[in-house]
Amino acid sequence: MTRVPVSSIQRRRQIISRAVAGIFLTLFSHSLSARQNLSVATDQWPPFRILTQQNQFTGFDIELLHGLSKHTGIDFSVQRFPWARALKRMEYGQVNMMSGLAFTFERSQYIDYVKPAYFYCNPAFYIPKHSDYDIESYDDLYHHSVGYVIDSAYFEPFDSDQQIFKKGLATERQLINMLAKGRIAVMVGTDCQVDYEISDLKLWHKIKKAQYVPNSHVALYLGISKYYANEELKQKLREGLLTMFRNGEISALKLKYFGISQH
């Protein structure tokens, strides 16, 4: 049996230790340089999410995500789903995030909201322009069929009011076209989006806002599926949002898409 000198054993151990350390250092460096990628489920909702002819999204929310990517080092992969299905995918952990989310208690069971809100809208009701009726108070809603987008949140008590006859559709654009054709009597929406869409469709000559204005507002948030949410990620996104507020990027987006500088 040949005996190996102690010094040779020590040298071999040093070589092995350095090799192992090098491997761990390489892996650690790679983990630091690797960018996190979050999937974002969404649907068309102009001007926040506008689908181009090339089937790509642009708009307020998309530019917001680009800004957040710059400030946080997170990449965002936008995937299109109908709104109700996007919420289900959040509930089951099949996607990481959504944007343009109004807060509801039900959603908060499977979504962590990133604060602050990045935009505020107001709920509004719309009727045919030359109709012989108006919505002057909440009680008037009980006399009409009210169109709404399935799984959207507007305000209470409307959202949970089962005495109002409601007709649910997939998108605001469908509701607007039906209202313009007189196929529904009233529709509800958030003014920041519906006003933009009616203007884009050039339908203000057929549609008007109802007199009744709910005393409420709709705050829009980013939200993370609770399957993936953690304090570090939420804090990173929050700090990115606050940076965009402080340096005027969000104000610039509001001016670009709405002609306002909302605070």
N, C-alpha and C positions, 0 to 999 in steps of 0.2 A: 504493500500500500504506500503510495507516494504522498508525502506530506507537503501541502502547499504553504509557503511562508505566510506568516501573518500579514506582512506588508502587502503581499499580492491580494489577499482577501480584502483588506481595507481598500486597496485601489479599485477592486472590482465593485465593492459596495458604493464607493464614491461615484464611479461611472454610472452604475444603475440608478443611484439617487439623483444624479444630475439629469439623466435621461427622463426619469419619472417627473422630476420638477419641470423639465422642459415641456413635457406633454401637458401637464396641468396648466402651465403658464400659457401655452398656445390655446388650450380650451378656454381658459379664463379670458384671455384677450379677445378671442372670437366672440364670447358671450357679451363682452362689453361693447364690441363694435356692431353686433347684430342689432338690427332695428326691429322693434316690435311692430307687428302688423295686426290690425283689428278689422274685422269684417263689419260693415255698416249696412243694415237692411233698410230699404226705403222704397218709396214710390214717387210718381210725379206729384208735385205740389208747387206749381209756379207761384212766385219767382224763387222759392226756396230750393226746389229741385226741379230743373227744367230738362226734359229729355230731348236731345237733339236728333236730327235726321240720321245721324250716324249711330243712334242708340246709345249715346253716352250722356251722362248727367253733367249739367252745369247749373249755376245759380248760386244764391246766397249761401245755402248750407254747404255746398261743395267748396266754395271759396273759403268758408269758415274752416272746413276740415284741412284745406291746404295750409292755411295760416297756423292751425294747431300742429300740423305735421312739422312745420318749420320750427316752432317754438318748443316742441316736446320730443322730437325725434321719433315719433310714432307714425307709421304709415297706415292709411285707411283704404280699405278695399270696399267700394260701394257696390252693393248687390240689389237688384230690383225685385221686389215682391209686392203684391197687393197689400195695402196697409194692414188689414186684419191678419193676413198670413205672416207679415213681418213681425207683428206683436206675438203671434204664436211661436215663431222661431226664437224670439227673445225668451219667452216663457220656458221653452224646452232646451235653451242653451245651444241652439243651432247657429246663432250669430252672436257677435260680441256687443254691438251697439246699434242705437238708432238716434236720429236727430229730429228736431221739430216735435218733441213730445210734450204734451200737456200733462200735468200731474193729475192722477186719480189714485185713490186708495187701492183699488184693485190692481192697477199696474205696479204700484209700489211694492207689491208682494213678490214680484219677480224682476223688478227693475230698480237699480240704484240711480237716482237722479244726480247729475253733476251740476252743482250750483256755483255761480249765479245763473239765472236764466239769461239767454243771449238776445231774446226779443220778446216783446209784448204785443199781443193783438187784442181785439175786442170782439166778442160774439155779436152777430148781427143777423137780422132776418130780412129776406128779400121776397118781393112779390112782383107779379106782372105789372108793367108800368101803367097800363090803362084799365086795371081791374076796378071793379065797383066796391071794393072792400079794402080795408087796411088792417094792420095789426097795431092797435094803439096801446094795448096792455098785454100782460102775460096771459090773462084770462081769454083773450081773443084766440089764442092758439088752440083752444079746445074745440073750436068750430071749424077747423081746417085740417087737411092732411099736410104734414110738415116733412119735407125731404131732408135727409141728413146722410152723412157718410158713415158707413158701418164701422163701429169700434172707435169713433172719434169722441173726444171730450170737449164740451162747450161750456156749460155752466150748470150749477144746481139752482133750482130743482129740475131744470129741463132734462138733464141727462137721465135721471132716475124716475121721471114722471111717466107712469104707465097709463095715465088717463088721456094723454095726447096721442092721437093717431099718427104714427110716424112711418115714413117709407124710406128704408135704407138702401143706398146705392154704394157703388165702389169708389166713386170719385166725385169731386165738386163739379168737374166739367160736365159730367152726365147730368147732375142736378140742374146746372145752369141751362143746359140745352133743353131739358124737359120743362123748366120754368118758362123759358122764352117761348116755347110752343104751347103753353097753357096746359100741360099734362100733369103738373102739380100746382097747388095753390100757393104754397109758401116753402121756402127753403131756409135752413140755418147754415151759417158758416162763420169763419173768422175773417173779419174785414180785410186784414192785411193780405190775405190770399185771394179771397173771392173778388174783391174790388179789382185786383190786378187781372184776374182771369176774365172777368166781364169786359174789362177794357181791351184785353188781348183778343177776345172774340168779337169785339165791337157790337155789344148787345145792350148798351145802356139805353138805347131807344126802345127796348122791349122790357127792361127790368129796372126796378127802383128799390131803394131800401125802405123797409117799413118804418113807421114812426116810432114804434116801441124799440127802445135801446136798453138792453139788460145792464144793470149796474154791476158790471163784472169785467174782468179782463182774463185773457188766456196767456199765461207765461209759457214760453217755449224753451225746453231744456234738451241737452244731450243726456242720454241714458245708457247705462251698461247693464247687460244681463247679469243677474246675481250669480250665475254659474261662473262668471269671470271677474266680477267686481272685487276690488280690494282697495284698501285705503291709499296705498302707494299710487295705483293707477288713477284713482279719483283725484288725488291731490295734484298729480302731474297735469291732468286735463284741466283742473280748476285753475292752476297757475298759468297754464297756457291761455285760457279764456281771459283771466285778469290782465295778462300782458297785452292781449289784443284790445281790451277795453282801454287800458292806460295809453297805449301808443296810437290810438285812433283808428286802428284797422277795422273794428266793428262799426264805428261811426261812418267810416268811408263806405262800407258795404251797404249800410242803411241808406246813405245818400245815393249810392249807385242804383239800387234796386227800387227804392221807394221815394227818393227825393226828400228824405227827412233825416234829421240828426237826432235820433231818439236816444235818451239816456236811461 
